[in-house]
Amino acid sequence: MPTSPERIHVAVYFTEAGERVAAEVELGRVGPDEVKVLPGVVEGWTDVEGLKTLLGRELVVDLLDPVEPSPGERHAHEVIGSAPRSAPDPDSPELQQFRDRSRYTSLVGEQLEVFDAPVAKVDPRIHSVPGQSLEPRPEDAPGAAVYHIHLHAPMTESDRRTFEELGIDLAAYVPPNRYRTRLTRDQYAKVRNLGFVGAVVRHRLAETVTADVLREVRPAPEPDDDPGQQAVPSARERKTFDCVLHRMADRERVVRLIDSFGGATVIESSHLYIRFTALPDARFLAAVGKLPEVRRLDLFTPSTLLNDRARGIVGVDSVGPETPIGLTGAGEIVAIFDSGIFRDHPDLIDCVESVEAIPEATEDDQVGHGTHVAGTIAGSGAASNGRIRGMAPGARLVIFGVVSPDGRVLTPANWAPLLEKAVAKGAKVVNLSIGQSVSSDYDFGSLSVDEFVHAHPDVLVVVSAGNEGTAPMGYVGFRTICSPATAKNVLTVGASCTDRSDVQKTWRQYRPDRFGVDPCSEEFMAGDPDFPAAFSSRGPTDFNSIKPDLMAPGTYVLSTKVQEARIPFWDPPYAEDEHYAYLGGTSMAAPVVTGAAVIVREYLRTLCGNPTPSAALLKAILIAATRRTPPRKLPEDMVQAIGFPDFDQGFGRLDLATVLPGARNASPRRRLEFVDWGNDSLEALSSRPKDAPGQPVRHGRTYLVEVAENATEPLRVVLVWTDWPSAGVQNNLHLDLVGPGQTKVYGNPEHRYRRTALDNLLQRYPKQGFDGVAMIDKNNNVEQIVLAEPRPGVHSIFVKAENTPFPPQGYALCVVGELASGLEPVA
């Protein structure tokens, strides 16, 4: 077992001078000449005894060097499983064989050409990168290529300015301290000599091609193969592939190269995205994957179309028109991308603002899915005398048909141009009850939606998690979130059961092929609104983030019906009125949350004086408005490995009655307090900043809020930020809270899955008293703290920039409870 004095490289975050001094003293004890003091953080070296001292003072401590996974983390990873679509093993025989196929391809001018025998001289732009060339000598480096720059420690403002002076644009951050960028030969030589840089490594094919592509390709025959043993793929076997580029400036050239190959056809290109069809020829695909302009190559998976009771379950009735608060969604515009709409339905005839369809799709709903979704959001209830209404019957709808007459879902490689159409029509909330089965992978679709939200931070995109749940072991498995639901900046919705007592159908009766094993098989599809639906896709994502974010009713949802719909509605038919039908799925849960988001947005505009609430603020309030439900039946080691939030319910089941002041049965002392800072605000945060003249930069902010005497409602604190678009959290913020006479609580304190390197380190010392040490959450851009029984008095809330490679970073912070004060910033 390791013993002290193991040297441990740490960052200690502080909010006041006393904490800074304590950190300097302790780090100076082990490495007196290696202490670095930066705004908000002290970096240096300590040992196990030093860790005990720092953590005992409740300082926020993080490791700066990677640590081998502990047995506990390895076991957690085993029970949850790895992402099946993740990048292949760089040393796998399949990848090596695929890499070798580029020897059959040459770049002739602006054309890719494939040969029956290896080509002696291959253009260096598509040649394999051998292991010894991953860190070439500067004189041997290519004229320009993509590299990963590894730093010794988190980037400082001085480091960032050094890169800017060299003309280097950092494209993405990969934890813990790696950055992807394009370097010229001259830049490469200079970066290698920077003192804060540890290594500069070429971007490899293993980081470009996905495992799905390797599974799909047919190897081309070697020269001595028997031609009769390897049939040429037929035209019926053409596949669709997606690739994303490092730079938008290279798109036209890559399109020309792909189109130049016989049998390949580009069908869509925009921004960084190209979609093309081709035979699954290993030679051609290897050549495309090795183009230096290409960042990732993947197999395209077609998308699928993934309320009388729901209003009450999610608390909309508690703030509806029959209550003093009287919210209906009036003045809000919602965009729906789905199968079109049945415009003549009595419940929808007055709420549809516009209808249009993308090429090859139809405006008129022949499937029935889009009309059901629209009714759940904004149906007026006209056909039922107001009894069966949508969540926000005062809202207006802009409809976009994305389904062909034969039922194909025509989702784009890049969602941004479609979502821009919604913005042009005034929509600030978007519903996407659509998804591609990607096994929780952060694919092109999710990236493009994250890019859109980052560019339009006032637009909330609500996405259904997917219906990929299966229970071969008697419990529903993990890593089944669809795309674009794996996006960080959207609100991902899972499905819970409804509270109907008149349905006695089990999951085995619904789908015996997916839910035929106990205990899942005997559980009921309705009756318990706190129980996750078995079909609902589970997290985590491939970068271990919490998904879904929350859940809402998704079984036996009653909503507007298209009479001649292609979709099979759920049994039993709704006999009381032919205008309505039952459906289920996360597609039905998402519009429940979309409607609730519209209600929250109306509340913020009309009652809080916030005309332009951000998507982050809406998401924060909706997550605050969740009820934690009991964990489902899982093996105990899984429950312990995950904690809460979990990968079934996320942060819980939505219930607006728990958060909005003025809701029916709410305490008269309940207050909803918030701040909402954009990236362009002076309140936006930067880690390790260096002030420019006249432009102070914040590395953290402290807020004070007072809980009233004899408070009976919980204190809920939620931090959300719209993160830089790329896989994994790029700009990481940290939330913690200290109540009167209480210890410090970190954001997501009970979530244990793959927290930090510090957790792995501390597990090496089981007898040192480290049990229960709080850990920073680096995997999520949502952090929540809930005090079920808050003490009266002033509570301090801290928001810190832990690491922000792409500063500055805005955020939304909301606080709900029985409060005696507002949310007051400390100067």
N, C-alpha and C positions, 0 to 999 in steps of 0.2 A: 504494500500500500504506500502511496506517495506520502512523504512527510514534509513538514515545514523544514527548511526554508525554500520551498519551491517559489521561484519568482513568477509573479502573475501581473501581466500588463493590463491596466484598468483605466477606465474613465470614470470620474466621480463628478456627478452633476450637482450644482448648488444653486440655491435661490437667495442666500443671504451671506454676509461677510463671515459670520461665525462658521458656517458650513465650509466655506472656501478655505479658511485657515485650518480647520480640522483635517481637511483632505490634504493640504500642503504638508502639514506636520507628519501625517501618517505615511504618505508616499515618500517624503524626504527621509524617513527612517531607513527605507530599503534602498532607494536609489536617489540620493541627495542631488546628484548632478543631472538627473533625467526627468525632473518634474517640469511639466509644461502647464502654465496657467493661461487659460483662454476664457473669453467671456462665457460664463455659465458652466464651465467644466474645467476640471483639473485632470491631466493625464500623467501617468507615470507607472511605477512598479511597486507592488506590495507582496505580501506573503499571506499564508492562511490566517495567522494571528492578526495581521492588518485587516484582512477581510472581515474578521469577527468584530474588530473595532469599528470599521466604517459602517457595516450593516447594523451594528448595535446602536449607532447614532441615527439610524433611519435615513442614511444618505443613499441616493440613487446611484448604484454601482453597475457598470457594464464592463465586460471583457473586450479587449481590443484584438486579441488573437484567437483563432479558432481552437476548439477543444474537441478531442475525440468523443463521439457519442457515448453516453453512459449506458450501462445495461438496461436501465429503465427506458431511456429514449429509444434504444434499438428495439426493445420489446413493443413499445407503443407504435413504432413504425411498422412492425410486423403485423400487429393485430389490426391496424387501420389499413395497411397495404400501401403500395406505392402507386403513383399515377401510371396507368398502363400505356398512355400515349406519350409519356415523357421521352426525352432525348435518349437515343440508344447508347449502350455502353461503347465508349470510344475504342475499346480493344476487342469488340465482338467480331467473330468471323463474318457475320452478315454484313456489318459495316465495312470491313476490310475488302470483302468481295465486291461490294457496291462501289467503294472507292476505286478499286482497280479497273472498273469498267470505263473510267474516263480515258484510259489508254486507247480506247476505240473511237475517241472523239477528237476532232480538231476544230479550231476556230480559224476559218479561212475568210479573211476580210471581216465582213459583218454577218457571216453565216456560220451556224453550227453544222458540221457534217459528221456522219457516223460511218465507220468502216467495218469490214468483216474481220480485220486483223489489227493488232495493236499498232498505233501510230508512233513512229520513233521520236518525232519532235512535236510535242504538244504545246500549244500556246500556254505560257505561264499563268495566264489569268484563269485557266480552268484545270491546271495541273494539281495533282494531289500535293498536300503540304506534308512532307515527311517529318517524323518526330524531331530530327535534329535541326529542322528549319523553323520550329515553332518560336525560337528566339534567335534569329539569324544575326550574324555580324552586320553592322550598318551597311557596309559596302555590298553585302549579299542580299539585302532586303529589297523587296519589289518597290517599284516607283511609288505605289500607293496601295495600301491594304488595310483591312480591319483588324484591330488588335484589342486585347483585354489588358488594361493597365491595372496592376495590383499595387495598392498603396500599403505602407507600413501601419497606418492608423487612419481614422476617419478624416475626411478632407477638411482643411481649414480654409478660411477666406483667402489667405495668402497663397495656398496651393492652387485654389481656383483661379486666382489672378495670374499665376504663373502659366497655367494652361491657356488662358485667354491671350496672354502676350505671345505665346507660340502659335496662335491661330488655331487652337485645338478645340473642337466642339464636342463635348462629352454627350454621347447619345443615350446611354442607359446605365443604371447602377445595379450591380449584382452583389448582395450582401456576402461577406461583411465589408469588404473594402475594394471592390473590383469595378472597373468602368469600361464600357465598350465604346470605341471610337475609331475613326478612320485617320490614319497617319501617313504622311508622305515619308520618303526615305530620310529626308533631312529632319523632320519632326521626330521620327523614330529614334534617330541617333541622339537627339537632344533629350528626349524623355527618359531614355535608359540611364542617363547620367544625373538625373534629378535625385537629390538625397532622400526625398520622401517617397520615392517609387521603389518598390521591391522587385517587380518583374514586369515585362511587356511581352505578351504571348499572342501569337497569331490566332485569329478566329478559325475554327476547324469545321470540317464537314459534320462531325458528330454534334456540333451545336447548330447546324443548319437543317439537316434532314431529320424527319421524325420517324419513330418506329413504324408508324402506319405506312409510310412510303416504302420502307424496307420490306414489309410484309406483302406489299402489293406488286412489287416489280418482278419481272421475269428476266432472269439473267440472259445476256446474249451469249451465244456459243463461243467457246475458245476455238482457236484455229484448228485444233486436232479433234474437236468434237464431231460426232456424227450428226450431220445436219438433220437427219430424220428423227433424232432424239429430242429436238427442241423446236416445237412448232412456233411459227410466228403468230403473235396475238392477232386475233381477228378484229374487224371493225366493231363488232358487238362488244368487245372488251375495252373500248376506249374509256378512260377514266378522266375525272376532273381534278385538277390540282390547283392549290393556292400557293403563291409565294409572296413574301413581304420583303421589301428592299431596305437597305440601310439608309439610302438617300433618295428623295423624290426626284432629284436631278437626273438619276440614272434610269428612270422608268421607261422612257421612249426607247433607249438602246436595248434594254432587256426585252422589251416587247418585240423589237425587230429580230433579235436573236432567236427567241422562242418561235416566232412565226416563220423564221427561215428554215426551220427543221421540218422536213416532210412529215405530215401527219399530225403536227401540233397546231392548234388554233387558239389564239388569245380571244377570249369571249368577254373579258371585262378588265379594265385597268383604270385606276384612279389613285391619287395620292401615292402611298407606298405599296399599293396592293395590285397584284396581277392574278387573274384566274384564267386557266387555259385547259383545254382538253388535249389528250394525247394517248397513244398506246403506252402501257406501262413498261417502257423499254429502259432497262437499267443504264445503258450507255448514255442515252439522252438525259435522263433524270439526274444521273451523277454529274454530267456536264453542267446542267442548270444549277444544281446545288453547289457546285464549286466556283461559279461565277462570283468574283469578289463583291459584286453589287448586291448579291442575294443574301438576305439575313436568315430566312427560314423557308423551307419547302415542305408542304404538307398535303395529304390527301383530303380532298373536299368531301364532307359528309352532308347530304341533303338535310334541310331543316324540316321539322314537322310542326303542326299546330299543337302545340303541347296542350229578387233575392230577398225573399221574404224573411229568412232566418239570419242571413249573414249580417244584415244591418245591426241586429241586436247583439250578435256575438262579438263584433269588433267595436261596439260602442258608438256607432254612428247615430243610433236612435237617441242616445243620451244628450246629443248636441243638435238634434234635428229641428225642423220647423215647429214642432209641437213644444219645444223647450224655450226658455227665455233667450238662450244664446242664438238659436234660430239659424243654423248654418245649413246651406244647401249646395254650395259650390258655385253660387251665382258670381258671374264675372270672370270665371275661369274657363280656359280652353284646354282640352285634352286631345292629344293625337293618338290614334289607334292604328297600328300596322297589323293587318289581319286579312281575313278572306272577304273583305268588303262589308256591305251592310244591306239589309232589307229596309229600304227607306220608308216604306208604307206601313211599317208596324206602328200601331197607335201610340206605343210608349216612346218611340224614337222620332216620330215625324216632325216634332218641333225642336229637337235639340241638335240636329245635324247641321253643322255650319257649311261643310263642303265634303265632296267625295271625289277622289281621283285614284287612278291605278297606274302602277308601273308598267312598262312594256310587257306584253304577253299575259298580264294579269287582268282580272275583271273587277269592276266596281260593285256589281250586284252580287250579293252573297248567295252563292249556290251551295256552299258547304254547310252554313249554319253556325259556324264557330264565331266569326266576327260579330254577328248580330247578338249572340248570347253574351259575348264580352262587353259589347256596347251597352246592353241593357243593364248589366251588373254595375257599370260605372255611372250611367246617367239616365236610365230608364225612368220615365215620369210616373208609371203606374196607371196611365190613363185607361188601359184595358181592364184593370182590376179595381177600379175606383180607389187607387192609391195604396192598395194593400201590398202589392209586389212592386217595389220601387228599387231603383239603383242607389248606390251610395251617395251620389251627388247629383240629384235630379235637376239642380239649377245650372249645371255646367253645360258648355257647348262642346261638340265633338267635331274634329276634322279627321276624316277617314281616308286611309290609304290602303287600297287593295294590293296585296302582294302574293295572291294565290291564283294560279291559272285555272281556266274553266275545267280542266281535267283533274284538279286537286293538288297540283304540285306547288310547293312553297318556294317562291323565287327570291330567296334571300341573297343579298349582295355579298361580295368579298369585303367591301368597305361600306359600313352602315352610315358613315357621316353624310354623304350627299342626300340620302333619304331623310335623315333626321333634320338636315338643314331645311328641307321643305316644310317640316312641321313648325320649325322656328319662324319661318317666313309667314306662316298663317297664325302666329301669335300663341302657339302652344307652349306652356311651361311645364307640363307633365306629359310623359309619353308612356304608353302601355305596349309592351312587347310580349305577348303570349305565344312566343315562337322560340324554337330552340333547335340546335344541332347536338346530337349525341357525341360528346367529345371526352367522356370519362374524366370530367373535372379539369381538363386542359385549358390553359389560358391561350386561346388560339387567336387567329386574325380578327374574327368577329368581335371578341371581347376587347382586344386591343383597340380596334377602330371605335367602339363605343366609348371606351375610356378617353380616347383622344377627343372625341366629340364633347363629352361632358367637361373635360378640362378646358376646352375652348369656349364652352357655353356653361359656365358654372351655375347659372340660374335655371337650368333645365334638369328636372329630375326624370330619370329613365327607370321605370319599374319593369322588371323582367321575371318571368316565371322560371323557377329553378329547373324544371324538367320532370318527366314522368318515367324515369329510368330505374326506379327502385325495384329490387328483387331480393328475395329472402331464402336463398338455397340452404342456409344453415339454421333457419327458423327466426332469424332477425335480419332486418334490412341492411344490406351492405353499404359500404362507403364509396366515395369518389365517383359519383354518378351525375354531378352537376353538368348541365348543358351549357352551350355557348349561345348568346353572349352573357349568360348569367354568372360566369366566372369573373366578369369584369369587376374591378374594385370600386368604381365610382357609381355603380348602379345600385338600386335596392332590389335584392334578389328575394323572391317570395316562394316559400315552400307551402305545402298544403296540409292543413289539419282536417280532422273529421268535423262534420256538422253535429248539431245537438238533436237531430231528429230522433224521436223515439219510435216512429212508425216504420223504421227500416231495420230489419233483422238479418241482413246479408253479411256473411263473413268474407274475409279476403280469399279464402280457398274457393268459395263459390264464385267470386269475381274473376280470378285468374289462377286456376290450380297449377298452371305451369310455372308461375312466378312465386306463388305464395302457398305452396302445398305442404310446408313443414311447420310443425308446432314450434313455438307458441303463436307465431304470426298468423298461421292458417285459421285459427279459431277466433281471432280478434274481429270485432265488428267494424264495418265501414262507417257507421254513424252512431250517435248517442253520446260520445264524449268529445266535446269541442277542444279539449286540451291534448288530444292524442294525435300524433303525426300520421297522416295517411301513408299507407304502405308503399304506394306507387311514387310518392314524392321523392325527388332526387336528393341525395345526401352529399355533404362535403366530406373532407375539405377540398380546396382547390389544389392544383399541382404545386403551388407555392405555400401550401399549408394554411391558407386563410380560412376564416369562419364563413361558411355558406351553408344554407341560406342565411340571410340576415334576420328574417322573422318568418312567421307562418300565419296563414289566414284560412278560413273555411274553403275547402276544395273538393268535398264530396257532396253529391246531391244538392248542388247549387241550382236554385230555380231562377230562370231568367228568360228573356225574350226569345221567341222561337220563329224560325223560318219553316213554313209548312212543308215545302218540298225539299227539305235539306238533305244533302248527301250524308252528313254525319249521323251515326246512330245515337239517338238520345238515350239516356239512362232509363231503365225500368224502375218502378212502374211509371207509365205515362201520367202526366198531371191532368187528372180527369176533370177538374173544376173549370178549366179555361184552356182552350186550344191555343191561346196566344203565348203560352209559356211551356217550358220543358226543363227537365233535370239534365245537368251535365256534371262531370267531375274532371279534375286534373289541376295541376298547378296553373294551367291556363285560366281556370276559373277563380283561383285564389289571387292571382296577380291583379285582376281588375278590382277586386274587393279592396286591396291596398291602394291601388291607383285612385279609386274614389275617395278613400280616407285621406290620401295625400292632398287631394283637391280641397277637402274640407279644412285641413290644417293650413293650407296656403291662403284660403279665404279668411281664416281666423287671423293669421299674421297680417294680412293686408288691411282688413277692416277694423280689427279690434286692438292691434298692436302697433299700427302705424308703420309697418315695414312693407313698402310697395314692391320691393324686389327681393324676396327671401331667396337664399341660395339653395341649390340642391342638397348641399351638405347640411344645412339647417333643417330642411324638411326631413331628411333621413335621420338626423339626430333626434328630432321630436318623435318621429314614428317608432324609433327603437326605444326611446324612453317610454313610449306608450305600449309596452309589451308586458304580458304576464308570464312569468317563468312557470313552465309546466313540469310535472314530475318526469324524471328520465325514464325512457322506455326500458323494456326488459332486454338487457344486454349482459354478456359476461362481465363480472365485476372488474376484471383487469381492463376491459375497454372503458367502462365508466370512469375508472381512476385515471386512465391515460388521457382522456379527453377533458373531463371536468365540465364547467359551464362558462360561457355559452358552449353548446354542443353542435353536432353536425346534422341533427334532425330538425330542431326548432330554431337554431340560431340563438337569438336573444329572447325568443319567446313568442307567444301568440298575441297578435295585435288586439288592443282594446283602448280606444280613444277615451273611454270614460275614466281611465286612470291618470290622464295627463292634462286635459284641457280644463282650465278654470271655468266655472259656470256650468259644467256638465251635471246632469242629473245625479244627485247623491254625492257630489264632490264636496269636500270640506270648504266652507266659505273662506278659509284662510289659505287655500291652495293658490300658488302663484307659479306661473311659467316664466322664468327669466332666461335670457339668452344674449350672446354676442355673436356676430356674424361678420367675419373679416375676410375680404377677398385677398388674392395674392398681390394686388396693387395697393393694399392698405399699408399704412405705416405700422399697423399692429401685426402684420404678417411676420413670421418668425424665421430665423436663420441660425443654424448651429455654428458655433465657433466663428462668429462674425468679426469683421474688422470695420469699424465705423468709417464711412466716407465723410469728408467735411460737410457739416450741415445736414447730414443724413444718418441719424442714429439708427442702428439696427437692433431689433429685439431678439434675444435668444430664449426668452421665456416671459411668462406673465402670471401674476398672482391675482386671484379674485377672492373676495370675501362675501359670504352670504350667511345670514342668521336664521336658524331654525327656531320657530315659535315654541313657547312653553307648551307642554302637554300635547305635542304633535302626535297624531296617530297614523298619519300617512307616511310612506317611505320617502326618503330623500333620494332622488334619482339625478345622476350627473352623467351626461353623454357628450363625448368629444368625437367629431367627425371632420375629416378633411378630404377635399378632392385632390387625389394624389396625381403626381406626374405619371403619364401613361407608359407603362411597361410592366413586365411580369414581376411580381413581388412588390412589397412596399418600397418606394423610392425615397420619399421624404418622410421620415419617421418622427412623429410627435409623441409625447408621453404625458399622461394624465395621472396626477395623484391628489389625494385629499387627506386633510388632517382635521378631525373634529375635536371639540373640547375634551381634553384629558384622554385622547385616544391616539393609537398608533397610526402611522401613515398607511394609507390604502392605495395600491396602484390600480390603473385601469385594467379591466378584465381579470380581477384577482384570482378567480377560481378556474380560469381556463388554463389547462396544463399542457396541451399538446404542442410539443416541440417549441418550447418557449425561448430559451437563450442558451448560449454557451456557458453562462454563469451557473445555470442549473446543472449542467453536465459536470462542471468542475466541483461544485459543492457535494454532488453525490459520491465523489471520491473520498469524502471525509464524513462518514455516517455518524461518528462519535464526537463531532466538533460542535454540535448544537445548531446546525444550520437548518433544521426542519422548519418549514413554514416561512422561509425567507421570500420576500416579494421579488418578482421578476418583471423586467420590462417586456412588454409585448411588441415584437418587431414584425409580426406577420399580418397585422390588421390595421386598416385606417379607420377603424371604429373602436373606441374604448368607452366602457361603461363602468360606473361605480354605483351600487345601490346599497343604501343603509336602511335596513328594514325598520329599525327602531332608532332613529337619529336622536342624539342628545340635544337638548335646547342650547342655544348659544351660537357663537360665530364659528363657521367652518371655513378653512382655507383651502382653496382649489388652485392647483399649480398646473400650468400647461407649459411644457418645455420642448424645445427643438432638440431631439436626441441626435439626429443626423439628417441633414437636408442637402443632398448633392445638387439639387436644382432649386435654389432659393429664389425669393422668399416663399414661405408656405402660409397661406391663409387657413382659417379653420372656423368651424361653428361649434359653440359650446352651449348646451342648454341645461338648466337646473329646474327641477320640478319638486314641489313639496309644500308643506305648510310653513311658509316663510314669513319672517318679520322684517325682512329687508329685501332690497333688490340685489343684483349681482354687481358688486362694486369692485372695480379694478384698483389695485394698489399701485401708486405712482412709482 
